[in-house]
């Protein structure tokens, strides 16, 4: 058994020391992870800003030069006709605090090839079925300008009412006509314009860095509290042990 002079070698203190080291290490690692997430968010913001500053290019050129994965957040133009037979409702999306849905309609390009899924914009929550005549697009040829947005993950195909909870392009394509994979077009401008004000085009959310920096600071503070608090406890215990030694 450890003597009073070597009290810190007692099993309970060894266990406590190891526990503090583990806790401080985990907190520090989580802080570093949050800083990594912050750098990823900053890189994404820079990519979005670069894509939005560039002039719009024809969709087929963007896809040919960058592929679906690299085309995200580029502005693109495409001319074709809407295929309302594949129209869907994206349920539960707000705009300026108003509850509602989005209307998703495939567009068949005049140049041929697969259709591209177009998020035509926001509609009030009462419009919850596809092919609602209140939000019918212009018939015939239309020219669109929009932002290419990456597909959302972990979505499913449409339900029996033609409603989806996420824009998972691959899941949607699997249940209907083939779509350009991994990406969809968020509508900005359309010629000829909508006959009515609906759907309302939805802008991209403003870029933010999220809470990652504040979370990182919190985790580093937790690590410091564990180390400094334990150091004070050791110092106090050492003083108490010295008073017990004859």
KAGI-V9971 format. One record per helix or strand. SS is the DSSP state (alpha for helix, beta for strand). FROM is the first residue (numbers start at 1). LEN is the number of residues. If there is no record, write none. Layout:
# KAGI-V9971
((SS/FROM/LEN) (SS/FROM/LEN))
This chain:
# KAGI-V9971
((alpha/7/3) (alpha/11/43) (beta/57/2) (alpha/59/12) (beta/75/16) (beta/95/1) (beta/98/1) (beta/100/10) (beta/115/10) (alpha/133/3) (beta/141/10) (beta/163/2) (alpha/169/6) (beta/179/1) (beta/183/9) (beta/200/1) (alpha/212/33))
